[in-house]
Amino acid sequence: MPEINQYVVKPKEIAELIAKSAGLTEGEWWLSMTFGFAPGNFGPNDAEIVPGVAVVVQNLTLQRVLPTVQPRPPESLIVDASKLSQKA
């Protein structure tokens, strides 16, 4: 059997994993991210340096979908905690 070296998950799957881990059993939830931007000069060597920006994910947040907040996140990103199996 080949060795597994990588797992790829989508944002909704991450939200499901966090919701299960937190023991959530009700509400709609979605994953949001906070990004950071850092300007700088980048390149493979001194002769090829160019201005640019680095983008980093600073944190992930599992956020409840509230009916009063608009616009509503896309349905494809929303996790209904009441439909998740609490078994890991």
PDB file of N, CA, C and O in Angstrom:
ATOM      1  N   MET A   1       0.848  -1.175   0.000  1.00  0.00           N
ATOM      2  CA  MET A   1       0.000   0.000   0.000  1.00  0.00           C
ATOM      3  C   MET A   1       0.895   1.241   0.000  1.00  0.00           C
ATOM      4  O   MET A   1       1.823   1.330   0.804  1.00  0.00           O
ATOM      5  N   PRO A   2       0.627   2.198  -0.894  1.00  0.00           N
ATOM      6  CA  PRO A   2       1.492   3.367  -0.965  1.00  0.00           C
ATOM      7  C   PRO A   2       1.353   4.260   0.268  1.00  0.00           C
ATOM      8  O   PRO A   2       0.299   4.311   0.901  1.00  0.00           O
ATOM      9  N   GLU A   3       2.412   4.941   0.586  1.00  0.00           N
ATOM     10  CA  GLU A   3       2.420   5.867   1.715  1.00  0.00           C
ATOM     11  C   GLU A   3       1.681   7.150   1.320  1.00  0.00           C
ATOM     12  O   GLU A   3       1.886   7.682   0.229  1.00  0.00           O
ATOM     13  N   ILE A   4       0.824   7.636   2.215  1.00  0.00           N
ATOM     14  CA  ILE A   4       0.090   8.877   1.958  1.00  0.00           C
ATOM     15  C   ILE A   4       0.947  10.037   2.446  1.00  0.00           C
ATOM     16  O   ILE A   4       1.362  10.069   3.604  1.00  0.00           O
ATOM     17  N   ASN A   5       1.207  10.982   1.560  1.00  0.00           N
ATOM     18  CA  ASN A   5       2.061  12.114   1.886  1.00  0.00           C
ATOM     19  C   ASN A   5       1.330  13.443   1.904  1.00  0.00           C
ATOM     20  O   ASN A   5       1.914  14.469   2.253  1.00  0.00           O
ATOM     21  N   GLN A   6       0.051  13.436   1.529  1.00  0.00           N
ATOM     22  CA  GLN A   6      -0.654  14.709   1.436  1.00  0.00           C
ATOM     23  C   GLN A   6      -2.156  14.494   1.544  1.00  0.00           C
ATOM     24  O   GLN A   6      -2.702  13.537   0.995  1.00  0.00           O
ATOM     25  N   TYR A   7      -2.814  15.400   2.259  1.00  0.00           N
ATOM     26  CA  TYR A   7      -4.266  15.442   2.319  1.00  0.00           C
ATOM     27  C   TYR A   7      -4.682  16.828   1.847  1.00  0.00           C
ATOM     28  O   TYR A   7      -4.091  17.827   2.258  1.00  0.00           O
ATOM     29  N   VAL A   8      -5.678  16.898   1.000  1.00  0.00           N
ATOM     30  CA  VAL A   8      -6.192  18.176   0.519  1.00  0.00           C
ATOM     31  C   VAL A   8      -7.626  18.313   1.021  1.00  0.00           C
ATOM     32  O   VAL A   8      -8.446  17.416   0.823  1.00  0.00           O
ATOM     33  N   VAL A   9      -7.927  19.436   1.670  1.00  0.00           N
ATOM     34  CA  VAL A   9      -9.275  19.677   2.159  1.00  0.00           C
ATOM     35  C   VAL A   9      -9.762  21.033   1.673  1.00  0.00           C
ATOM     36  O   VAL A   9      -8.978  21.963   1.482  1.00  0.00           O
ATOM     37  N   LYS A  10     -11.049  21.125   1.483  1.00  0.00           N
ATOM     38  CA  LYS A  10     -11.681  22.373   1.038  1.00  0.00           C
ATOM     39  C   LYS A  10     -12.136  23.165   2.263  1.00  0.00           C
ATOM     40  O   LYS A  10     -12.276  22.601   3.348  1.00  0.00           O
ATOM     41  N   PRO A  11     -12.371  24.482   2.094  1.00  0.00           N
ATOM     42  CA  PRO A  11     -12.799  25.300   3.233  1.00  0.00           C
ATOM     43  C   PRO A  11     -14.008  24.733   3.978  1.00  0.00           C
ATOM     44  O   PRO A  11     -14.048  24.789   5.207  1.00  0.00           O
ATOM     45  N   LYS A  12     -14.986  24.193   3.266  1.00  0.00           N
ATOM     46  CA  LYS A  12     -16.159  23.635   3.937  1.00  0.00           C
ATOM     47  C   LYS A  12     -15.775  22.429   4.783  1.00  0.00           C
ATOM     48  O   LYS A  12     -16.308  22.241   5.877  1.00  0.00           O
ATOM     49  N   GLU A  13     -14.858  21.616   4.285  1.00  0.00           N
ATOM     50  CA  GLU A  13     -14.411  20.448   5.046  1.00  0.00           C
ATOM     51  C   GLU A  13     -13.661  20.869   6.309  1.00  0.00           C
ATOM     52  O   GLU A  13     -13.788  20.220   7.347  1.00  0.00           O
ATOM     53  N   ILE A  14     -12.888  21.939   6.230  1.00  0.00           N
ATOM     54  CA  ILE A  14     -12.206  22.453   7.419  1.00  0.00           C
ATOM     55  C   ILE A  14     -13.248  22.934   8.433  1.00  0.00           C
ATOM     56  O   ILE A  14     -13.121  22.678   9.631  1.00  0.00           O
ATOM     57  N   ALA A  15     -14.279  23.633   7.944  1.00  0.00           N
ATOM     58  CA  ALA A  15     -15.352  24.099   8.834  1.00  0.00           C
ATOM     59  C   ALA A  15     -16.037  22.917   9.507  1.00  0.00           C
ATOM     60  O   ALA A  15     -16.344  22.981  10.697  1.00  0.00           O
ATOM     61  N   GLU A  16     -16.281  21.842   8.768  1.00  0.00           N
ATOM     62  CA  GLU A  16     -16.904  20.649   9.349  1.00  0.00           C
ATOM     63  C   GLU A  16     -16.015  20.050  10.434  1.00  0.00           C
ATOM     64  O   GLU A  16     -16.505  19.674  11.500  1.00  0.00           O
ATOM     65  N   LEU A  17     -14.721  19.960  10.172  1.00  0.00           N
ATOM     66  CA  LEU A  17     -13.796  19.388  11.153  1.00  0.00           C
ATOM     67  C   LEU A  17     -13.742  20.232  12.424  1.00  0.00           C
ATOM     68  O   LEU A  17     -13.744  19.690  13.529  1.00  0.00           O
ATOM     69  N   ILE A  18     -13.694  21.559  12.270  1.00  0.00           N
ATOM     70  CA  ILE A  18     -13.651  22.429  13.442  1.00  0.00           C
ATOM     71  C   ILE A  18     -14.959  22.340  14.218  1.00  0.00           C
ATOM     72  O   ILE A  18     -14.947  22.274  15.447  1.00  0.00           O
ATOM     73  N   ALA A  19     -16.090  22.336  13.508  1.00  0.00           N
ATOM     74  CA  ALA A  19     -17.395  22.248  14.176  1.00  0.00           C
ATOM     75  C   ALA A  19     -17.509  20.945  14.961  1.00  0.00           C
ATOM     76  O   ALA A  19     -17.993  20.945  16.093  1.00  0.00           O
ATOM     77  N   LYS A  20     -17.072  19.844  14.374  1.00  0.00           N
ATOM     78  CA  LYS A  20     -17.097  18.555  15.081  1.00  0.00           C
ATOM     79  C   LYS A  20     -16.183  18.583  16.296  1.00  0.00           C
ATOM     80  O   LYS A  20     -16.557  18.130  17.378  1.00  0.00           O
ATOM     81  N   SER A  21     -14.989  19.115  16.113  1.00  0.00           N
ATOM     82  CA  SER A  21     -14.022  19.184  17.205  1.00  0.00           C
ATOM     83  C   SER A  21     -14.534  20.039  18.361  1.00  0.00           C
ATOM     84  O   SER A  21     -14.268  19.742  19.526  1.00  0.00           O
ATOM     85  N   ALA A  22     -15.271  21.104  18.033  1.00  0.00           N
ATOM     86  CA  ALA A  22     -15.819  21.994  19.056  1.00  0.00           C
ATOM     87  C   ALA A  22     -17.092  21.428  19.680  1.00  0.00           C
ATOM     88  O   ALA A  22     -17.606  21.983  20.651  1.00  0.00           O
ATOM     89  N   GLY A  23     -17.601  20.330  19.131  1.00  0.00           N
ATOM     90  CA  GLY A  23     -18.821  19.728  19.661  1.00  0.00           C
ATOM     91  C   GLY A  23     -20.081  20.507  19.330  1.00  0.00           C
ATOM     92  O   GLY A  23     -21.070  20.428  20.059  1.00  0.00           O
ATOM     93  N   LEU A  24     -20.055  21.263  18.233  1.00  0.00           N
ATOM     94  CA  LEU A  24     -21.232  22.050  17.851  1.00  0.00           C
ATOM     95  C   LEU A  24     -22.329  21.127  17.332  1.00  0.00           C
ATOM     96  O   LEU A  24     -22.068  20.225  16.536  1.00  0.00           O
ATOM     97  N   THR A  25     -23.553  21.360  17.788  1.00  0.00           N
ATOM     98  CA  THR A  25     -24.681  20.523  17.371  1.00  0.00           C
ATOM     99  C   THR A  25     -25.832  21.342  16.811  1.00  0.00           C
ATOM    100  O   THR A  25     -26.865  20.784  16.442  1.00  0.00           O
ATOM    101  N   GLU A  26     -25.668  22.658  16.743  1.00  0.00           N
ATOM    102  CA  GLU A  26     -26.731  23.490  16.184  1.00  0.00           C
ATOM    103  C   GLU A  26     -26.131  24.714  15.518  1.00  0.00           C
ATOM    104  O   GLU A  26     -24.997  25.109  15.791  1.00  0.00           O
ATOM    105  N   GLY A  27     -26.913  25.290  14.651  1.00  0.00           N
ATOM    106  CA  GLY A  27     -26.511  26.512  13.966  1.00  0.00           C
ATOM    107  C   GLY A  27     -25.810  26.262  12.647  1.00  0.00           C
ATOM    108  O   GLY A  27     -25.300  25.174  12.380  1.00  0.00           O
ATOM    109  N   GLU A  28     -25.802  27.296  11.837  1.00  0.00           N
ATOM    110  CA  GLU A  28     -25.076  27.268  10.571  1.00  0.00           C
ATOM    111  C   GLU A  28     -23.768  28.026  10.776  1.00  0.00           C
ATOM    112  O   GLU A  28     -23.732  29.073  11.423  1.00  0.00           O
ATOM    113  N   TRP A  29     -22.705  27.480  10.217  1.00  0.00           N
ATOM    114  CA  TRP A  29     -21.364  28.008  10.423  1.00  0.00           C
ATOM    115  C   TRP A  29     -20.609  28.053   9.107  1.00  0.00           C
ATOM    116  O   TRP A  29     -20.879  27.278   8.190  1.00  0.00           O
ATOM    117  N   TRP A  30     -19.660  28.972   9.032  1.00  0.00           N
ATOM    118  CA  TRP A  30     -18.806  29.011   7.844  1.00  0.00           C
ATOM    119  C   TRP A  30     -17.413  29.448   8.241  1.00  0.00           C
ATOM    120  O   TRP A  30     -17.217  30.069   9.286  1.00  0.00           O
ATOM    121  N   LEU A  31     -16.455  29.121   7.404  1.00  0.00           N
ATOM    122  CA  LEU A  31     -15.061  29.414   7.667  1.00  0.00           C
ATOM    123  C   LEU A  31     -14.689  30.740   7.020  1.00  0.00           C
ATOM    124  O   LEU A  31     -14.899  30.946   5.824  1.00  0.00           O
ATOM    125  N   SER A  32     -14.137  31.629   7.826  1.00  0.00           N
ATOM    126  CA  SER A  32     -13.604  32.870   7.263  1.00  0.00           C
ATOM    127  C   SER A  32     -12.124  32.940   7.608  1.00  0.00           C
ATOM    128  O   SER A  32     -11.645  32.238   8.499  1.00  0.00           O
ATOM    129  N   MET A  33     -11.413  33.794   6.891  1.00  0.00           N
ATOM    130  CA  MET A  33      -9.976  33.912   7.077  1.00  0.00           C
ATOM    131  C   MET A  33      -9.591  35.378   7.171  1.00  0.00           C
ATOM    132  O   MET A  33     -10.220  36.243   6.562  1.00  0.00           O
ATOM    133  N   THR A  34      -8.547  35.641   7.945  1.00  0.00           N
ATOM    134  CA  THR A  34      -7.968  36.968   8.006  1.00  0.00           C
ATOM    135  C   THR A  34      -6.618  36.900   7.294  1.00  0.00           C
ATOM    136  O   THR A  34      -5.769  36.067   7.611  1.00  0.00           O
ATOM    137  N   PHE A  35      -6.447  37.791   6.332  1.00  0.00           N
ATOM    138  CA  PHE A  35      -5.215  37.815   5.556  1.00  0.00           C
ATOM    139  C   PHE A  35      -4.330  38.969   5.992  1.00  0.00           C
ATOM    140  O   PHE A  35      -4.822  40.012   6.423  1.00  0.00           O
ATOM    141  N   GLY A  36      -3.045  38.781   5.880  1.00  0.00           N
ATOM    142  CA  GLY A  36      -2.072  39.838   6.120  1.00  0.00           C
ATOM    143  C   GLY A  36      -1.295  40.075   4.838  1.00  0.00           C
ATOM    144  O   GLY A  36      -1.075  39.154   4.051  1.00  0.00           O
ATOM    145  N   PHE A  37      -0.887  41.306   4.637  1.00  0.00           N
ATOM    146  CA  PHE A  37      -0.131  41.677   3.442  1.00  0.00           C
ATOM    147  C   PHE A  37       1.166  42.363   3.873  1.00  0.00           C
ATOM    148  O   PHE A  37       1.152  43.227   4.749  1.00  0.00           O
ATOM    149  N   ALA A  38       2.272  41.982   3.266  1.00  0.00           N
ATOM    150  CA  ALA A  38       3.551  42.581   3.604  1.00  0.00           C
ATOM    151  C   ALA A  38       4.291  42.952   2.315  1.00  0.00           C
ATOM    152  O   ALA A  38       4.669  42.073   1.539  1.00  0.00           O
ATOM    153  N   PRO A  39       4.498  44.257   2.087  1.00  0.00           N
ATOM    154  CA  PRO A  39       5.251  44.661   0.897  1.00  0.00           C
ATOM    155  C   PRO A  39       6.739  44.369   1.091  1.00  0.00           C
ATOM    156  O   PRO A  39       7.238  44.299   2.214  1.00  0.00           O
ATOM    157  N   GLY A  40       7.420  44.204  -0.016  1.00  0.00           N
ATOM    158  CA  GLY A  40       8.857  43.957   0.064  1.00  0.00           C
ATOM    159  C   GLY A  40       9.461  43.857  -1.316  1.00  0.00           C
ATOM    160  O   GLY A  40       8.781  44.025  -2.328  1.00  0.00           O
ATOM    161  N   ASN A  41      10.729  43.586  -1.339  1.00  0.00           N
ATOM    162  CA  ASN A  41      11.447  43.349  -2.591  1.00  0.00           C
ATOM    163  C   ASN A  41      11.809  41.878  -2.628  1.00  0.00           C
ATOM    164  O   ASN A  41      12.423  41.353  -1.699  1.00  0.00           O
ATOM    165  N   PHE A  42      11.423  41.213  -3.716  1.00  0.00           N
ATOM    166  CA  PHE A  42      11.570  39.766  -3.802  1.00  0.00           C
ATOM    167  C   PHE A  42      12.277  39.368  -5.087  1.00  0.00           C
ATOM    168  O   PHE A  42      12.153  40.043  -6.109  1.00  0.00           O
ATOM    169  N   GLY A  43      13.001  38.294  -5.032  1.00  0.00           N
ATOM    170  CA  GLY A  43      13.642  37.758  -6.227  1.00  0.00           C
ATOM    171  C   GLY A  43      14.590  36.637  -5.877  1.00  0.00           C
ATOM    172  O   GLY A  43      14.974  36.469  -4.719  1.00  0.00           O
ATOM    173  N   PRO A  44      14.969  35.867  -6.889  1.00  0.00           N
ATOM    174  CA  PRO A  44      15.848  34.719  -6.647  1.00  0.00           C
ATOM    175  C   PRO A  44      17.301  35.120  -6.353  1.00  0.00           C
ATOM    176  O   PRO A  44      18.054  34.352  -5.754  1.00  0.00           O
ATOM    177  N   ASN A  45      17.687  36.333  -6.783  1.00  0.00           N
ATOM    178  CA  ASN A  45      19.045  36.829  -6.523  1.00  0.00           C
ATOM    179  C   ASN A  45      19.029  38.357  -6.612  1.00  0.00           C
ATOM    180  O   ASN A  45      18.021  38.943  -7.005  1.00  0.00           O
ATOM    181  N   ASP A  46      20.129  38.997  -6.254  1.00  0.00           N
ATOM    182  CA  ASP A  46      20.189  40.464  -6.219  1.00  0.00           C
ATOM    183  C   ASP A  46      19.897  41.112  -7.579  1.00  0.00           C
ATOM    184  O   ASP A  46      19.339  42.208  -7.632  1.00  0.00           O
ATOM    185  N   ALA A  47      20.263  40.456  -8.655  1.00  0.00           N
ATOM    186  CA  ALA A  47      20.063  41.035  -9.994  1.00  0.00           C
ATOM    187  C   ALA A  47      18.606  40.971 -10.454  1.00  0.00           C
ATOM    188  O   ALA A  47      18.234  41.671 -11.396  1.00  0.00           O
ATOM    189  N   GLU A  48      17.781  40.156  -9.814  1.00  0.00           N
ATOM    190  CA  GLU A  48      16.401  39.967 -10.267  1.00  0.00           C
ATOM    191  C   GLU A  48      15.364  40.366  -9.219  1.00  0.00           C
ATOM    192  O   GLU A  48      14.233  39.879  -9.252  1.00  0.00           O
ATOM    193  N   ILE A  49      15.735  41.242  -8.293  1.00  0.00           N
ATOM    194  CA  ILE A  49      14.803  41.681  -7.257  1.00  0.00           C
ATOM    195  C   ILE A  49      13.770  42.637  -7.853  1.00  0.00           C
ATOM    196  O   ILE A  49      14.108  43.538  -8.620  1.00  0.00           O
ATOM    197  N   VAL A  50      12.501  42.420  -7.484  1.00  0.00           N
ATOM    198  CA  VAL A  50      11.410  43.287  -7.930  1.00  0.00           C
ATOM    199  C   VAL A  50      10.490  43.573  -6.744  1.00  0.00           C
ATOM    200  O   VAL A  50      10.422  42.779  -5.806  1.00  0.00           O
ATOM    201  N   PRO A  51       9.776  44.716  -6.781  1.00  0.00           N
ATOM    202  CA  PRO A  51       8.822  44.987  -5.712  1.00  0.00           C
ATOM    203  C   PRO A  51       7.664  43.991  -5.769  1.00  0.00           C
ATOM    204  O   PRO A  51       7.265  43.546  -6.845  1.00  0.00           O
ATOM    205  N   GLY A  52       7.136  43.652  -4.600  1.00  0.00           N
ATOM    206  CA  GLY A  52       6.019  42.716  -4.560  1.00  0.00           C
ATOM    207  C   GLY A  52       5.338  42.752  -3.211  1.00  0.00           C
ATOM    208  O   GLY A  52       5.620  43.604  -2.368  1.00  0.00           O
ATOM    209  N   VAL A  53       4.443  41.817  -3.030  1.00  0.00           N
ATOM    210  CA  VAL A  53       3.726  41.717  -1.768  1.00  0.00           C
ATOM    211  C   VAL A  53       3.569  40.239  -1.415  1.00  0.00           C
ATOM    212  O   VAL A  53       3.307  39.406  -2.283  1.00  0.00           O
ATOM    213  N   ALA A  54       3.731  39.928  -0.137  1.00  0.00           N
ATOM    214  CA  ALA A  54       3.497  38.576   0.358  1.00  0.00           C
ATOM    215  C   ALA A  54       2.137  38.565   1.044  1.00  0.00           C
ATOM    216  O   ALA A  54       1.818  39.462   1.824  1.00  0.00           O
ATOM    217  N   VAL A  55       1.355  37.562   0.752  1.00  0.00           N
ATOM    218  CA  VAL A  55       0.035  37.411   1.361  1.00  0.00           C
ATOM    219  C   VAL A  55       0.089  36.191   2.271  1.00  0.00           C
ATOM    220  O   VAL A  55       0.508  35.110   1.860  1.00  0.00           O
ATOM    221  N   VAL A  56      -0.348  36.385   3.531  1.00  0.00           N
ATOM    222  CA  VAL A  56      -0.336  35.284   4.491  1.00  0.00           C
ATOM    223  C   VAL A  56      -1.714  35.124   5.117  1.00  0.00           C
ATOM    224  O   VAL A  56      -2.456  36.096   5.263  1.00  0.00           O
ATOM    225  N   VAL A  57      -2.048  33.910   5.480  1.00  0.00           N
ATOM    226  CA  VAL A  57      -3.277  33.661   6.237  1.00  0.00           C
ATOM    227  C   VAL A  57      -2.903  33.810   7.704  1.00  0.00           C
ATOM    228  O   VAL A  57      -2.108  33.029   8.229  1.00  0.00           O
ATOM    229  N   GLN A  58      -3.477  34.817   8.370  1.00  0.00           N
ATOM    230  CA  GLN A  58      -3.154  35.062   9.771  1.00  0.00           C
ATOM    231  C   GLN A  58      -3.962  34.177  10.709  1.00  0.00           C
ATOM    232  O   GLN A  58      -3.448  33.742  11.740  1.00  0.00           O
ATOM    233  N   ASN A  59      -5.220  33.902  10.368  1.00  0.00           N
ATOM    234  CA  ASN A  59      -6.019  32.999  11.188  1.00  0.00           C
ATOM    235  C   ASN A  59      -7.238  32.517  10.426  1.00  0.00           C
ATOM    236  O   ASN A  59      -7.642  33.101   9.421  1.00  0.00           O
ATOM    237  N   LEU A  60      -7.809  31.441  10.929  1.00  0.00           N
ATOM    238  CA  LEU A  60      -9.070  30.887  10.429  1.00  0.00           C
ATOM    239  C   LEU A  60     -10.105  31.091  11.525  1.00  0.00           C
ATOM    240  O   LEU A  60      -9.792  30.943  12.707  1.00  0.00           O
ATOM    241  N   THR A  61     -11.330  31.428  11.148  1.00  0.00           N
ATOM    242  CA  THR A  61     -12.397  31.649  12.113  1.00  0.00           C
ATOM    243  C   THR A  61     -13.626  30.861  11.696  1.00  0.00           C
ATOM    244  O   THR A  61     -14.073  30.963  10.553  1.00  0.00           O
ATOM    245  N   LEU A  62     -14.173  30.079  12.612  1.00  0.00           N
ATOM    246  CA  LEU A  62     -15.454  29.438  12.380  1.00  0.00           C
ATOM    247  C   LEU A  62     -16.506  30.401  12.899  1.00  0.00           C
ATOM    248  O   LEU A  62     -16.581  30.663  14.099  1.00  0.00           O
ATOM    249  N   GLN A  63     -17.305  30.921  12.004  1.00  0.00           N
ATOM    250  CA  GLN A  63     -18.240  31.991  12.337  1.00  0.00           C
ATOM    251  C   GLN A  63     -19.677  31.548  12.109  1.00  0.00           C
ATOM    252  O   GLN A  63     -20.003  30.936  11.092  1.00  0.00           O
ATOM    253  N   ARG A  64     -20.528  31.870  13.076  1.00  0.00           N
ATOM    254  CA  ARG A  64     -21.944  31.521  12.943  1.00  0.00           C
ATOM    255  C   ARG A  64     -22.583  32.405  11.870  1.00  0.00           C
ATOM    256  O   ARG A  64     -22.312  33.604  11.792  1.00  0.00           O
ATOM    257  N   VAL A  65     -23.422  31.801  11.060  1.00  0.00           N
ATOM    258  CA  VAL A  65     -24.179  32.546  10.058  1.00  0.00           C
ATOM    259  C   VAL A  65     -25.410  33.120  10.760  1.00  0.00           C
ATOM    260  O   VAL A  65     -26.271  32.373  11.225  1.00  0.00           O
ATOM    261  N   LEU A  66     -25.485  34.416  10.833  1.00  0.00           N
ATOM    262  CA  LEU A  66     -26.612  35.084  11.494  1.00  0.00           C
ATOM    263  C   LEU A  66     -27.616  35.567  10.457  1.00  0.00           C
ATOM    264  O   LEU A  66     -27.221  36.105   9.422  1.00  0.00           O
ATOM    265  N   PRO A  67     -28.913  35.383  10.716  1.00  0.00           N
ATOM    266  CA  PRO A  67     -29.918  35.780   9.727  1.00  0.00           C
ATOM    267  C   PRO A  67     -29.956  37.285   9.500  1.00  0.00           C
ATOM    268  O   PRO A  67     -30.432  37.731   8.456  1.00  0.00           O
ATOM    269  N   THR A  68     -29.472  38.071  10.441  1.00  0.00           N
ATOM    270  CA  THR A  68     -29.521  39.527  10.306  1.00  0.00           C
ATOM    271  C   THR A  68     -28.356  40.088   9.501  1.00  0.00           C
ATOM    272  O   THR A  68     -28.383  41.253   9.102  1.00  0.00           O
ATOM    273  N   VAL A  69     -27.338  39.275   9.258  1.00  0.00           N
ATOM    274  CA  VAL A  69     -26.156  39.756   8.536  1.00  0.00           C
ATOM    275  C   VAL A  69     -26.305  39.448   7.050  1.00  0.00           C
ATOM    276  O   VAL A  69     -26.539  38.306   6.654  1.00  0.00           O
ATOM    277  N   GLN A  70     -26.166  40.473   6.255  1.00  0.00           N
ATOM    278  CA  GLN A  70     -26.235  40.328   4.795  1.00  0.00           C
ATOM    279  C   GLN A  70     -24.978  40.946   4.194  1.00  0.00           C
ATOM    280  O   GLN A  70     -24.482  41.926   4.749  1.00  0.00           O
ATOM    281  N   PRO A  71     -24.451  40.449   3.128  1.00  0.00           N
ATOM    282  CA  PRO A  71     -24.956  39.299   2.381  1.00  0.00           C
ATOM    283  C   PRO A  71     -24.622  37.985   3.093  1.00  0.00           C
ATOM    284  O   PRO A  71     -23.648  37.891   3.841  1.00  0.00           O
ATOM    285  N   ARG A  72     -25.436  36.999   2.844  1.00  0.00           N
ATOM    286  CA  ARG A  72     -25.246  35.668   3.413  1.00  0.00           C
ATOM    287  C   ARG A  72     -24.096  34.986   2.664  1.00  0.00           C
ATOM    288  O   ARG A  72     -23.977  35.129   1.447  1.00  0.00           O
ATOM    289  N   PRO A  73     -23.255  34.247   3.387  1.00  0.00           N
ATOM    290  CA  PRO A  73     -22.185  33.505   2.701  1.00  0.00           C
ATOM    291  C   PRO A  73     -22.784  32.521   1.698  1.00  0.00           C
ATOM    292  O   PRO A  73     -23.933  32.106   1.850  1.00  0.00           O
ATOM    293  N   PRO A  74     -22.019  32.146   0.678  1.00  0.00           N
ATOM    294  CA  PRO A  74     -22.514  31.167  -0.296  1.00  0.00           C
ATOM    295  C   PRO A  74     -22.891  29.853   0.387  1.00  0.00           C
ATOM    296  O   PRO A  74     -22.184  29.386   1.280  1.00  0.00           O
ATOM    297  N   GLU A  75     -23.993  29.268  -0.033  1.00  0.00           N
ATOM    298  CA  GLU A  75     -24.476  28.005   0.560  1.00  0.00           C
ATOM    299  C   GLU A  75     -23.416  26.908   0.493  1.00  0.00           C
ATOM    300  O   GLU A  75     -23.362  26.045   1.369  1.00  0.00           O
ATOM    301  N   SER A  76     -22.583  26.937  -0.529  1.00  0.00           N
ATOM    302  CA  SER A  76     -21.562  25.893  -0.682  1.00  0.00           C
ATOM    303  C   SER A  76     -20.488  25.962   0.405  1.00  0.00           C
ATOM    304  O   SER A  76     -19.687  25.036   0.535  1.00  0.00           O
ATOM    305  N   LEU A  77     -20.459  27.044   1.188  1.00  0.00           N
ATOM    306  CA  LEU A  77     -19.474  27.188   2.261  1.00  0.00           C
ATOM    307  C   LEU A  77     -20.072  27.007   3.658  1.00  0.00           C
ATOM    308  O   LEU A  77     -19.344  26.992   4.650  1.00  0.00           O
ATOM    309  N   ILE A  78     -21.394  26.871   3.732  1.00  0.00           N
ATOM    310  CA  ILE A  78     -22.077  26.818   5.028  1.00  0.00           C
ATOM    311  C   ILE A  78     -22.206  25.379   5.519  1.00  0.00           C
ATOM    312  O   ILE A  78     -22.562  24.476   4.761  1.00  0.00           O
ATOM    313  N   VAL A  79     -21.912  25.186   6.792  1.00  0.00           N
ATOM    314  CA  VAL A  79     -22.038  23.885   7.452  1.00  0.00           C
ATOM    315  C   VAL A  79     -23.187  23.978   8.451  1.00  0.00           C
ATOM    316  O   VAL A  79     -23.215  24.880   9.288  1.00  0.00           O
ATOM    317  N   ASP A  80     -24.123  23.054   8.365  1.00  0.00           N
ATOM    318  CA  ASP A  80     -25.221  22.964   9.331  1.00  0.00           C
ATOM    319  C   ASP A  80     -24.794  21.978  10.420  1.00  0.00           C
ATOM    320  O   ASP A  80     -24.754  20.769  10.187  1.00  0.00           O
ATOM    321  N   ALA A  81     -24.478  22.490  11.596  1.00  0.00           N
ATOM    322  CA  ALA A  81     -23.943  21.646  12.679  1.00  0.00           C
ATOM    323  C   ALA A  81     -24.918  20.544  13.101  1.00  0.00           C
ATOM    324  O   ALA A  81     -24.493  19.486  13.566  1.00  0.00           O
ATOM    325  N   SER A  82     -26.230  20.790  12.941  1.00  0.00           N
ATOM    326  CA  SER A  82     -27.207  19.773  13.345  1.00  0.00           C
ATOM    327  C   SER A  82     -27.167  18.540  12.437  1.00  0.00           C
ATOM    328  O   SER A  82     -27.700  17.488  12.791  1.00  0.00           O
ATOM    329  N   LYS A  83     -26.541  18.671  11.278  1.00  0.00           N
ATOM    330  CA  LYS A  83     -26.470  17.548  10.322  1.00  0.00           C
ATOM    331  C   LYS A  83     -25.136  16.832  10.355  1.00  0.00           C
ATOM    332  O   LYS A  83     -24.926  15.872   9.613  1.00  0.00           O
ATOM    333  N   LEU A  84     -24.230  17.288  11.209  1.00  0.00           N
ATOM    334  CA  LEU A  84     -22.922  16.638  11.287  1.00  0.00           C
ATOM    335  C   LEU A  84     -22.965  15.467  12.255  1.00  0.00           C
ATOM    336  O   LEU A  84     -23.589  15.545  13.313  1.00  0.00           O
ATOM    337  N   SER A  85     -22.312  14.407  11.893  1.00  0.00           N
ATOM    338  CA  SER A  85     -22.151  13.284  12.823  1.00  0.00           C
ATOM    339  C   SER A  85     -21.102  13.696  13.840  1.00  0.00           C
ATOM    340  O   SER A  85     -20.022  14.145  13.456  1.00  0.00           O
ATOM    341  N   GLN A  86     -21.385  13.558  15.106  1.00  0.00           N
ATOM    342  CA  GLN A  86     -20.445  13.970  16.146  1.00  0.00           C
ATOM    343  C   GLN A  86     -19.351  12.921  16.372  1.00  0.00           C
ATOM    344  O   GLN A  86     -18.456  13.127  17.191  1.00  0.00           O
ATOM    345  N   LYS A  87     -19.421  11.807  15.655  1.00  0.00           N
ATOM    346  CA  LYS A  87     -18.374  10.813  15.774  1.00  0.00           C
ATOM    347  C   LYS A  87     -17.187  11.229  14.915  1.00  0.00           C
ATOM    348  O   LYS A  87     -17.357  11.609  13.757  1.00  0.00           O
ATOM    349  N   ALA A  88     -15.995  11.159  15.477  1.00  0.00           N
ATOM    350  CA  ALA A  88     -14.790  11.551  14.740  1.00  0.00           C
ATOM    351  C   ALA A  88     -14.317  10.413  13.869  1.00  0.00           C
ATOM    352  O   ALA A  88     -13.313  10.547  13.169  1.00  0.00           O
TER     353      ALA A  88
END
